[in-house]
Every structure is written in C-alpha cells, then in structure tokens.
Amino acid sequence: MRLYIIGAGVIGRTHAETAKKLSEPVKLRVADTNPIALAAFCDQFPDAIGFTNMEEMLNSEAAENDDIVIICTPPLAHLDPAKLALKSGRHVLCEKPLAMNLSQAEEMVQLAEKHDRLLGCCSVRFKGMPHMEAVKNIIRSGCLGDIYHVTFVNKWERSRSGIEYQPVSRWFLDSTQSGGGVLMDWGPYDFATLNDILHPDVIEVNSAWTAKPITEIDPSDTPFDVETHVGASMTYISDNHPVHVHYERASCAHGEEYVRAEIEGTLGSVRWTPFDSRQPVFRRYDKQGKIVEEQVETGPRSEFTIFENPLLHFYRKVRGLDSHANVNQQVLNNFHCITSLYNAARMSEKQTISLIQKGVII
C-alpha cells in the first residue's frame, strides 16, 4: 500500500508513524512546499520519497486501487488537494474540519462518488474507543427506556487553538484560513460522536449562539475573528422519536469549567467523559424508589491512540473490513451539523438536517 501525505508537519508525521501499525507494509510519499518541514520529515522517515509539489507527487506514478492520500494542511488548503487526489484515482483522508464551508464539502463528496473513491475525515479520533462502545451497548440494551434528553457540554476556561494551544499556529484565529473557531476545531469530533451514538434520521437545530469572551492576552498583531464559545438547543429524531440535546463547546469561558456528557431515559441514565478514555462510565437507575449508580465495565483501553484511529479506521474501510470510519455522505452529514449551527446563530432561524435525504432543509 502507498500513503501520500500532503503536509509534512506534526500531524503528517503522526500519520506516518501510525502507518507502521497497519497490517501490511506501507510506502510513504510526502509533499510540502516548506523545504525545512520536508527535510525534517524525510530525516525521521528516511524511506519516504519527498516532493515540493503535491501535483508532482500525485503524477509521479500511476494510481493503484488502494492508494490513500492524507491531507494534513490547514482548512483553507483542503479543497484543492482533495480534488487533485480524487481526480488522480486515490482515496482521500482529510484532516478536520473537512472544508471551509458547505459548498466545498459537497463538491468534495460529489467528486469522491463520481470517481468511486472514499473520502474520509479525521473527526473519528474517538469512535470505537472502549468507553464509547460501552455507552452504545447500554443504549442498545434498552435498559435506559425511552431516551428523551442528552447533555453534551465541553467547556474549558482557556484552551484556545492559536493562543494557549499551539500558539504559533495563529491561522486558527483567522476565519479566512480556519473557516471558524471552536465549532470548526472541535465540532467535528462532537458531531461524529453524537451522531454515532444517537443515529438520528433528522436533526433540528432549534437555536444556536456563538460568543468570543475577551481576555487580557488576546492577540492584537494578527486577525482574531472566530468564536471561542458556542451552544445550541437541538432535537435528534429517529423513527419519529425526539431526543432533546443541549450542546455546548468552549475553548475560552469566564464561567466555571466543566465537562458533562449524559444521556437520560425513562428507566435510567448513562454518564461518561467522551474525550478522555481514562474516565469511567456510570449508569444510574431506580431501585425500590432510590437512585443506584454503578460503574460500567468498559474493558481494557484500546491499544491504539486517538491520533492513530483516523488512519487505522480509514485503512480498514479501504480494505473492506469492519470499520469506524466516516466516509462520503457520512462526513457530509456531520459537516452539515456544524454549518447548520453557524446558520442558526447567524440568522436566528431554525435549521433542519435530513440524514436520510441529502441536503439541508430550512
């Protein structure tokens, strides 16, 4: 198998390391216009063939049916590499967010389907982790009764990409390069998780809002126009059964920091920490009029890290094996959720996403 990496930075090297864990030998190719980054990559992976031009890399040899291209560039530079790679006849795994906007995402998926290729997104880092599967098993068992409410909140006091986290990557703060703020940065993981667990047919974004709390270290020497706090009231509908979802994500907030993911049903609830597999899963239910809380057995932690999961899942999908990868229409559905929250916040209008029929209905 051949792996073509576009972008020789940290995340590109992470995928190259992951390739060593695949169940077959992998030949590495890498392209980056930055000669220093390219040289560092090739020093770390001496068997890799380096290129300063991605088009030259893709044209250097005829495509094979199992070739995978991984796009490891900032969001502004996702569309063109994806188009080139898909047109070359190769499968594409793209870093999150999938695109800068909905029209770009639709164009990418349409092109993948036209060329009978798979287009995946790295938003699946947390899918398939044992604690996530334990939550899904609880839901499938029916022990929660009729599910009616979900709380999904990840509210951090100071963890802004481009400031507290990866401060040299200031492009995170500029919407013309990132497409948006914390919703674009972390929303892909959130909705890949929520949609995997709840399996909705339709999602109604009843209302949404965005905010940018001010701090005394906000940069003034670079564009900073993205949100760092977002929230929404949504209804997930499956088989005509509504589940009311309170969603919130913050990388900067003056309120108290807390993380809570909880699914409530008529017979019980389940609570867990989606993005930390070290934390336990708890089930709560009534026994003779009193609340009982039990820790759920999740089994051993996965041998693969969250940074390895995207390529491992996508590789299995390409090979036709059972996989947690999201591809083609699935990645578009998840991206619809993000753009619909932005639209609901901007226009103060309800948004409806059909996950059966393609498209967004307003």
N, C-alpha and C positions, 0 to 999 in steps of 0.2 A: 504494500500500500504506500501511496505517496501523499505527503502532507505539505501543502503550500501555505506558508504563514505570511500574511501581509501586515507588516508592523513588527519590528524586531525589539520592541521594548519589553518591560517586565511581564506583561500579560502574554506576549508572544512566546517568551522563554518558558513561562509556566505551562503553556500548551505543549511546547516541545518536550519538557520533562514528562508530562503526562503520557506522551506518545510511547515512552519506554514501558508503560504499564499495559499497553494494548497486547492482545494475544497473538500478535504477528509482528514481524519486523516492519519498520516504517522508514522510508526515505524522506529526508527533510529538504525542503526548499524554502527560502525566506527572501522577502523583498522589503527594502526600506530605503527611502531617499536620503536618510541621515547616515553618512559613512561611519560615524563613530558608533552608533547603535548597531549597525550591521556588522561591524568588526567585532564588537563585544559578543554578539550572538554567535558568530562563527567561531570565536575563541572558545565559547562554552560548549558548542556543538560542532566539533571540527569536521564531522561527516556531512554537515549541511552544505548545500550549494547556495551561495548568496547572489542576489541581484539588486541593483539600484533602481530598477524599474519593474513594477508589478506586471505590466503588459508583456515585457520581455520575458519575465519568468513564466507566465502562462503560455506564451507562444514557443517556449524553448523545446517543448516536446508534445507529442500528441496526447490528448486526454485519454485516460483509462476509466472504466466504468466506476471504479471505487475511489477515485481521487477525491480528496477533501481539501477545500480552501478555507482557512480560518482568517477572518477579518478582525484585526486587533488594533484598529485605528480609532480616533475619536469619532463620535457620531456624525459629524459633518462629512467625514470621509468614509461612510459606509455604503452609500448608494452606488457610486461609480465602480468600486472594486467588486461589489456583489454582481453588478450587471456584467462586467467583464468575465468574472469567474463562471457565472451561469451560462453565458453565451459560449464559453470555451468548452462546455460539456462537463463541468465538475460540480459536485455537491458543495454547498456553502454553509459554514457555521459562522455566524456573526456575533460579535460581542454585543452586549446590551447597551443602550436601547437599540432595537432593530434598525430604526431610521430616525430622521429628524421630524417627520410628520406622517400623517396617514397616507397621503398620496404616494410618497416614496415607498412606504411599506407595501402598499397594494401593488405598485409596479414591480417590486422585488418578488413578491409571491406569484404574480401572474407570469413573470419570466421563468421562475422555477418550474411552474406547472407546464408552461409551453415547451420547455426543454426536458421535461420528465426528470427533473433533478430535485433533490431535497434541500430545502432552506431551513436551517435551524437557528436558534438563538440561545445564547449562554445564560439566559434568565432561569435556566433549570438547575442552577447550582444546588438547590436544596431539595429537589424532587428525588424520591427514592431513599432518602435517609431513614434509618430505622424508626426514629421518633415520629416522622411524618407518616410513615406507613402504619404505625400503631394507631394514630389518630384516625386514619382512613378505615382501619379494621374495626374500630369502635363504632364508627358511623354505620358501616355495612352490617354490623351485628344487630342493629335495631334497638340496642339497649338504651339509647337516648330518647326513644319515642319519636314524636314528630318534631323535627328541628325547626325552630322559629326565630332564633336570634344568634348573631355572631358579632363578637368584638374582636377587631384586628387592629391593634394600636402598637406602633413602634415609635416612641417619642424620646429623642435624645437631646440633651441640653446643648452640646457643642460637638458636632461631628460632620462639619460641612466639607464636602469634597472641594479641594482648591484652597481651603483655609486651614482647618485643623487636620484634615486628612489629605494626604498628597498635596501639600501646599504649593509645590512647583507646577502642578497641573492646573493653571488658572483658567484653562478653557472650560472647566466645569461651571464657572460662574457666568459665562457669556452665552446667552441663549442662541446666538447665531452660530455657535460651534457645538453646543451641547443639546440644543433642542428644548431644554427646560432644566429645572432644578431637581429637588429631591424626588419628585414624582417620576422624572425620567431616569434618575440614577437608581433608585430603589424600587420604584413601582413595578418594573419588570419582574423582580423576584416576588413581590407581594401578589401580583395577579396570576403569575404562574402557579403560586401556591394555593391561593383561594380557589381558582378555577379547577385545579386538580382535585381538591378536597370536596368541593361542593357540586361539581359537574352541572352547572346551570345550562338551561336552554336559552334563557333570556336574562339579561342584566339591565335593570333600570337604575340609572344614576339620578336619584330624585333631587339632590342638591349637592353642591361642592363648593369649596373655597380654597384659596391659596393665600399665603402671607410670607413676609420676609422680616422677621424680627431683627432689630438693629443692635449691633454690639459695638464696643469701642475699638475693636480691631478690624472692623470692616475695611477692606482694601479700597483705596481711592485712586490707585495708579493703574487700574485695569477695569474693564466692564464688569459690572456685577448687577445683573438684572433678573436673576432667577429666584424662584420661591425656595424657601427652606422649611416650610411647614404647609401641609395640605391635609384636607379632610373631606369626607363625603358620607352621605347617607344613601345607601343602595338597597335594592331589593333583588335578590337572586331567585329566579323562578325555575323550577324543574318539575316537569309533569304537572304544571299548573299549581304547584305548591310554593308559596312565597316564603323566603327566609330574609329577615331584615338584618342588614350588615352595617355596623358602624366601623368606618375605616379612618385611620389617621396615621400619618407618617411625618416625622420631623427630624431634621438634622441640626436644627437650632430652635430652641424654645426657651422662653423665660419661665414657663411653668415647670412643675415637677417632672423629672424624667421617669418614665415607666414604660414597660413592655407588657402587653397582655393580649393573648390570643385565647379565646374561649368560645366554644360552641354550646348553645343551650337548647335542650329539647324538653318535651313534656315529661320525660322519665329520668332525665339526668343531664349532666354536662361533662365536657372534657376541656381541660386547660393545659396549654403547653407553650413552649418558647420556640417559635418556628425556626429562628436563625441561630440557635445555639443547641446543638445536639447533646451537649453535656447536661442539659437541664432535664428534669423528669417530666413525665406526662401524668396528669391527675384526672381521675374520673370521680365525679360526685353524683350521689343519688340518695333517694329517701329509703330509710329502713325503719319501719314501725314509727313513722312520724318524726324521725330525726335524720339529719344530714350525715351521710357517711362519705368520707373521702379516702380513696385508695390510689396508691401509685401503680401505674400500669407498667407491666413488663414490656420493654421495648427490644430486648435482646442486645447483643454486642454492637458497639459502634461500627460504622462502616469502615472498611479498610481503605476506602477512597475519600479524599478530602473534597470539600465543596469546590475547590479550584480545579479539581480533576474531573468532577462529574460531567460538565458540559461536553467535553470531547468524548469521554467514555460512553455517555448516553448516545451521542450522535453517531459514533463509530458503530455501536450495536444496531442502530436504526439502519445505517447504510448496509450493514451485513445481513439485514433481515431478521435480527434477533429481537427478543422481548426488550423493550427499551422505555425509559422515562423521557426520551427526547420529545420536545415540541417542534413540529415541522409544518411548513407551508400554512394551511388555513389555521392551525392552532396558534402559530406565532402571530398571525394577523389578528386573531380574536383577542389575544392577550394585549396586543398593542392598541386595539380598539378601546380597551378599558382605559388606558392611560389618556389617549386623546379625548375620550368622552368626558373624563373628569375635568380636563382643561376646558373643554367647550362648555360644560355645565357651569363651571366657575366664571368663565368669561361672559357668557350670555345670560346667566341666571335662568336657564331653561333646562328642563328635564331631558335626559338623553336615554335612548333605548338601544341596546346592543343585542342583536339576534345572533346567537352562536350556532344556529341551525341554518338559517338563510343568511347568505353573505351580505355584509353591509351594515351600516348604522342607520337606524330609523329615528328621526327626530319628531 
